[in-house]
Amino acid sequence: MTKETAIKLFNEKQIRTLWDDTLEKWYFSIVDVVGVLAESSNPQTYWRVLKKRLLAEGNETVSNCNALKMLAADGKMRLTDVADTEQLFRLIQSIPSPKAEPFKMWLAKVGRERIDEIEDPEIGLDRLMETYLRKGYSKEWINQRLKSIEIRKELTDEWENRGVKKGQEFAFLTDEITKAWSGLTTKQYKNHKDLKKENLRDHMSNLELVLNMLAEASTTEISKKKEPITFHENKVVARKGGMVAKAARVQLEKTTGKKVVTKLNAKNLDNPMLKVTNDGE
């Protein structure tokens, strides 16, 4: 993220939310919130009318609202009007609804959870483990996944220290590492596993996660030793880190006769990362 997505429930209604790691704020789907508060049979139309009225009144909250891609009902990522917590509070005041007060309490809870996680990262990890367990992942896989998050954080901290910018530059270097050890770019890797917007690491086997961690940990250590200054130098380091894991992959495949990079993903019924399966998910 980078961006962390989630779906929050309010009175059995789905509210799509998106966490922006760079700006460190939540964004909420306005249409979803309107659907809950106004209890409208057509929240899209309700929001269009309300938006037009607020714009005519010169409401700065509406003017400053962003549109971000979120998962729609048809399974596609579509641009959706979103609001951060402050903007959402102001919009709620424009919707006459007895549900406004409990909704404010729910927003406060979401914000409180995030603050708690920042103050004590273990809380966030505990919640993440619970989420993976509910999805049916094995405890062994979850432990590897949590470790991979720790190693990834060490790498991104190192990149920031070297002047690498979040976003596109992070993604480019990640691509270098992934291609170096697996032989596939991140996009090719996701296509190999028949994934679209899903998180690639959430669909890796234990072995894939271990080698990916080796590649990222090696990149971190090489970077600390070489102290790259330019983006090109960081790119060279990233490739070298990935090559360390490639050597391990090649040796393992030669010894076992099996490919490490697999087409299996968390949707496959025979995926060993899952201890149970639920309707193919």
C-alpha positions as MATLAB code, in Angstrom:
seq = 'MTKETAIKLFNEKQIRTLWDDTLEKWYFSIVDVVGVLAESSNPQTYWRVLKKRLLAEGNETVSNCNALKMLAADGKMRLTDVADTEQLFRLIQSIPSPKAEPFKMWLAKVGRERIDEIEDPEIGLDRLMETYLRKGYSKEWINQRLKSIEIRKELTDEWENRGVKKGQEFAFLTDEITKAWSGLTTKQYKNHKDLKKENLRDHMSNLELVLNMLAEASTTEISKKKEPITFHENKVVARKGGMVAKAARVQLEKTTGKKVVTKLNAKNLDNPMLKVTNDGE';
ca = [
       0.000    0.000    0.000;
       1.023    1.407   -0.172;
      -2.901    0.989    0.430;
      -4.689   -1.356    2.770;
      -8.298   -2.172    1.905;
     -11.070   -3.520    4.078;
     -14.840   -3.785    4.350;
     -16.430   -2.526    7.565;
     -19.910   -3.541    8.595;
     -22.453   -1.122   10.011;
     -25.890   -2.446   10.901;
     -25.291   -5.384    8.541;
     -24.514   -3.010    5.670;
     -21.203   -3.066    3.816;
     -19.172    0.131    3.960;
     -16.175    0.038    1.633;
     -13.121    1.666    3.154;
      -9.569    2.262    2.027;
      -6.527    3.107    4.120;
      -3.963    5.428    2.515;
      -0.589    4.584    4.045;
       1.069    7.700    2.657;
      -1.491   10.201    3.955;
      -2.298    7.976    6.937;
      -6.058    8.371    6.716;
      -9.146    6.303    6.005;
     -11.373    6.942    2.991;
     -15.010    5.827    3.035;
     -17.358    5.180    0.122;
     -19.894    8.020    0.296;
     -22.561    6.063   -1.580;
     -22.316    3.222    0.941;
     -22.639    5.634    3.864;
     -25.601    7.392    2.232;
     -27.232    4.015    1.681;
     -27.009    3.288    5.396;
     -28.024    6.670    6.764;
     -30.684    7.745    4.273;
     -32.077    4.207    3.892;
     -32.633    5.093    0.258;
     -33.576    2.429   -2.267;
     -31.286    4.196   -4.727;
     -28.297    5.635   -2.826;
     -26.511    6.566   -6.074;
     -29.342    8.903   -7.071;
     -29.691   10.211   -3.513;
     -25.988   11.088   -3.451;
     -26.121   12.798   -6.870;
     -28.986   15.036   -5.761;
     -27.372   15.768   -2.400;
     -24.014   16.463   -4.027;
     -25.593   18.886   -6.498;
     -27.370   20.747   -3.706;
     -24.245   20.980   -1.545;
     -22.165   22.194   -4.496;
     -24.749   24.886   -5.210;
     -24.471   25.959   -1.592;
     -20.693   26.228   -1.984;
     -20.019   23.344    0.386;
     -16.211   22.927    0.434;
     -16.485   19.395    1.776;
     -18.090   18.151   -1.437;
     -15.694   20.159   -3.597;
     -12.717   18.509   -1.914;
     -14.011   14.943   -2.105;
     -11.855   12.509   -4.077;
     -12.756    9.603   -6.315;
     -10.819    6.395   -5.781;
     -11.130    2.922   -7.265;
     -13.020    0.483   -5.053;
     -14.443   -2.973   -5.594;
     -17.980   -2.624   -6.991;
     -20.892   -5.073   -6.746;
     -20.034   -6.470  -10.184;
     -16.566   -7.452   -8.956;
     -14.760   -4.708  -10.887;
     -12.672   -1.834   -9.547;
     -14.593    1.371  -10.273;
     -14.083    5.030   -9.384;
     -16.143    5.848   -6.312;
     -16.659    9.152   -4.507;
     -14.907    8.899   -1.157;
     -14.507   11.073    1.907;
     -12.033   11.030    4.751;
     -13.241   10.960    8.337;
     -13.491   14.730    8.701;
     -15.349   15.145    5.402;
     -17.663   12.293    6.278;
     -18.627   13.861    9.602;
     -19.621   17.026    7.760;
     -21.623   15.118    5.154;
     -23.458   13.197    7.857;
     -24.749   16.503    9.202;
     -26.425   17.107    5.817;
     -28.364   13.832    5.956;
     -31.388   13.855    8.276;
     -31.234   10.451    9.906;
     -31.644    8.986   13.397;
     -28.756    6.689   12.510;
     -26.255    9.530   12.404;
     -25.226    9.283   16.053;
     -24.362    5.570   16.130;
     -22.579    6.029   12.817;
     -20.404    8.703   14.393;
     -19.615    6.256   17.177;
     -18.674    3.622   14.605;
     -16.357    6.077   12.818;
     -14.724    6.913   16.120;
     -14.190    3.190   16.761;
     -12.513    2.711   13.380;
     -10.229    5.661   14.074;
      -9.496    4.450   17.588;
      -8.508    1.013   16.266;
      -6.033    2.561   13.858;
      -4.537    4.787   16.560;
      -4.210    1.752   18.848;
      -2.376   -0.133   16.106;
       0.034    2.764   15.560;
       0.749    3.017   19.296;
       1.060   -0.767   19.680;
       1.786   -2.612   16.393;
       1.133   -5.962   18.089;
      -2.568   -5.094   18.210;
      -2.607   -4.708   14.434;
      -0.781   -8.009   14.000;
      -3.257   -9.758   16.296;
      -6.185   -8.408   14.269;
      -4.456   -9.445   11.056;
      -3.917  -12.972   12.375;
      -7.601  -13.215   13.307;
      -8.548  -12.101    9.780;
      -6.350  -14.748    8.147;
      -7.669  -17.433   10.504;
     -11.250  -16.544    9.574;
     -10.308  -16.936    5.905;
      -9.058  -20.442    6.627;
      -5.287  -19.987    6.372;
      -3.137  -22.381    8.399;
      -1.313  -21.038   11.462;
       2.008  -22.065    9.913;
       1.310  -19.986    6.822;
       0.085  -17.028    8.889;
       3.302  -17.006   10.933;
       5.294  -16.848    7.704;
       3.061  -14.073    6.378;
       3.428  -11.968    9.504;
       7.198  -12.418    9.357;
       7.150  -11.322    5.722;
       5.397   -8.095    6.763;
       8.148   -7.394    9.300;
      10.895   -7.993    6.733;
       9.086   -5.864    4.152;
       8.860   -3.001    6.652;
      12.610   -3.185    7.303;
      13.217   -2.970    3.556;
      10.902    0.002    2.973;
      12.474    1.806    5.952;
      15.878    1.251    4.343;
      14.592    2.556    1.012;
      13.252    5.687    2.677;
      16.640    6.219    4.317;
      18.198    6.022    0.837;
      15.817    8.601   -0.593;
      13.570    6.197   -2.504;
      10.066    7.616   -2.870;
       6.935    5.757   -1.841;
       4.579    4.684   -4.565;
       5.980    4.194   -8.052;
       9.645    3.924   -7.030;
       8.832    1.399   -4.290;
       6.800   -0.601   -6.815;
       9.574   -0.474   -9.417;
      12.208   -1.777   -6.994;
       9.836   -4.467   -5.735;
       9.391   -5.535   -9.333;
      13.181   -5.791   -9.717;
      13.441   -8.034   -6.664;
      10.526  -10.242   -7.670;
      11.742  -10.691  -11.236;
      15.295  -11.435  -10.088;
      14.369  -14.305   -7.758;
      11.241  -15.727   -9.430;
      11.858  -14.927  -13.091;
       8.529  -13.082  -13.232;
       7.536   -9.456  -12.769;
       4.900   -8.815  -10.121;
       2.218   -8.522  -12.808;
       3.352  -11.719  -14.535;
       3.440  -13.485  -11.163;
      -0.144  -12.438  -10.431;
      -1.259  -13.543  -13.889;
       0.501  -16.877  -13.279;
      -1.685  -17.334  -10.200;
      -4.801  -16.041  -11.957;
      -4.999  -12.997   -9.672;
      -6.205   -9.488  -10.438;
      -6.324   -6.924   -7.640;
      -5.515   -9.383   -4.846;
      -2.366   -9.101   -2.752;
       0.238  -11.433   -4.289;
       1.804  -12.386   -0.957;
      -1.584  -13.511    0.354;
      -1.552  -16.153   -2.376;
       2.008  -17.426   -1.995;
       2.867  -20.848   -0.617;
       5.182  -21.173    2.381;
       8.179  -21.733    0.091;
       7.330  -18.750   -2.086;
       6.985  -16.546    0.982;
      10.303  -17.779    2.403;
      12.201  -17.057   -0.821;
      10.511  -13.687   -1.221;
      11.535  -12.848    2.355;
      15.100  -13.965    1.619;
      15.166  -11.695   -1.431;
      13.878   -8.662    0.492;
      16.044   -9.304    3.573;
      19.105   -9.715    1.322;
      18.276   -6.448   -0.440;
      18.091   -4.670    2.913;
      21.458   -6.022    4.044;
      23.185   -5.268    0.724;
      21.747   -1.741    0.776;
      23.122   -1.124    4.263;
      26.536   -2.315    3.090;
      26.621   -0.510   -0.278;
      24.759    2.644    0.849;
      23.269    3.444   -2.578;
      22.564    7.095   -3.316;
      20.845    7.242   -6.704;
      17.716    5.386   -7.769;
      19.799    3.452  -10.324;
      22.119    2.271   -7.540;
      19.096    1.148   -5.502;
      17.861   -0.729   -8.560;
      21.179   -2.587   -8.832;
      21.013   -3.479   -5.134;
      17.433   -4.723   -5.490;
      18.450   -6.998   -8.341;
      21.380   -8.373   -6.345;
      19.118   -9.082   -3.377;
      16.712  -10.955   -5.617;
      19.570  -12.974   -7.137;
      20.491  -14.305   -3.692;
      17.029  -15.854   -3.422;
      17.186  -17.032   -7.040;
      20.291  -19.081   -6.248;
      18.413  -20.740   -3.382;
      15.379  -21.365   -5.604;
      17.410  -22.922   -8.405;
      19.288  -25.198   -5.986;
      16.071  -26.281   -4.279;
      14.328  -27.011   -7.579;
      17.359  -28.981   -8.764;
      17.343  -31.042   -5.571;
      13.598  -31.697   -5.357;
      12.690  -31.661   -9.030;
       9.740  -29.398   -8.230;
       9.045  -25.797   -9.217;
       8.829  -23.328   -6.351;
       6.752  -20.710   -8.182;
       3.325  -22.294   -8.307;
       0.019  -21.442   -9.939;
      -1.763  -22.235   -6.691;
      -3.586  -19.400   -4.968;
      -5.828  -19.141   -1.912;
      -8.870  -19.952   -4.071;
      -7.548  -23.366   -5.057;
      -9.133  -26.280   -3.233;
      -5.810  -28.114   -2.872;
      -3.741  -25.168   -1.732;
      -1.705  -26.278    1.307;
      -1.717  -22.754    2.739;
      -5.360  -23.330    3.692;
      -6.460  -25.686    6.414;
     -10.103  -25.481    5.288;
     -11.919  -24.164    2.246;
     -15.133  -22.170    2.068;
     -16.986  -22.197   -1.248;
     -13.735  -21.995   -3.157;
     -12.493  -18.866   -1.394;
];
